[in-house]
Amino acid sequence: MTIESAIGPRRRFLGVWLAPLSIAETVALCVKAVEERAQVRVGVLNAAKIVKMRSDRRLREAVLGCDLCVADGQSVVWAGNLLGQGLPERVAGIDLMLELLAEAERHGHSVYFLGAREDVLNGMLAEVRRRHPALKIAGSRNGYFDQDEDAGVAETVRMSGADLLFIGVSSPKKEMFVHEWGARTGASVVHGVGGSFDVLAGKVQRAPSFWRKNGLEWLYRALQEPKRLGPRYLTTNTVFLALLGRELLQRRLRGAGK
């Protein structure tokens, strides 16, 4: 299987390439990759990351170097549709992870969990085992390791024989690890899931369905941690809207010049 043929034509806007896949299509592609021993390194994009990528060259190279980039943020889906680059729906990193865990249990695929503090990791593992008692867990490790340990961590994952690797560390560390060491892990699916381990461990409450469906998950999180996340979201969302407005204007001017 070639990833390109499975994905089809990608959508380009705001300087990034995105796969126009639903979450069901993304899950099916990942399952097929495991069955055929291909590799899919998954990148997820939201408004904040698109903004950060413009000033962080290494982060940009890491994300766009992934085999599959999907829209993690609802604002990205809206922007794509507004620019005529239709994206069917949001493919949130945590939702993709949860769907893949269910598929892994169903198909007998093994999983490795990398990331978070030890207590969070243990709490997440307990919840995963509760939800998926037949899931094959190849191994786990906390996310507290230095860059000079990356090779050893990747080798540990490879020796575990895991089919899927979920990386629960923050940006840009997870993107750097996926880009530089994802292939070395031997896992067919390598997916950086950020704070998803904290959610499953019960340390962080995820936004209710209404907030998520209406693209307001970022606001829900900001209300939970206003001092830490409020200024960050305000800044990145403002820049994202400015980027979107500029691209809309440029397209209109190009259209008028024809």
Secondary structure, 3 states (H helix, E strand, C coil): CCHHHHHCCCEEECCEEECCCCHHHHHHHHHHHHHHCCCEEEEEECHHHHHHHCCCHHHHHHHHCCCEEEECCHHHHHHHHHCCCCCCCCCCHHHHHHHHHHHHHHHCCEEEEEECCHHHHHHHHHHHHHHCCCCEEEEEECCCCCHHHHHHHHHHHHHHCCCEEEEECCCCHHHHHHHHHCHHHCCCEEEECCCHHHHHCCCCCCCCHHHHHCCCHHHHHHHHCHHHHHHHHHHHHHHHHHHHHHHHHHHHHHHHCC
